[in-house]
Amino acid sequence: MRALLWIVGVVAGVLILLGLLLEAARWLLIIGAIAVVVLLVLAFLRGRGVVRREGIPRR
């Protein structure tokens, strides 16, 4: 009986930790996606600024 309680406790602990890790991974993916979008917008704006300043002809 005592061994069964230990097994149930360990399984419950593993499931809780797994849930926390998955939640953290989901938030990291969301933050990473936002960072990529911001990076693309900044790169686009900086590229436009270089084109305007240096007078590179557009196609």
Secondary structure as UniProt FT lines:
FT   HELIX           2..54
//
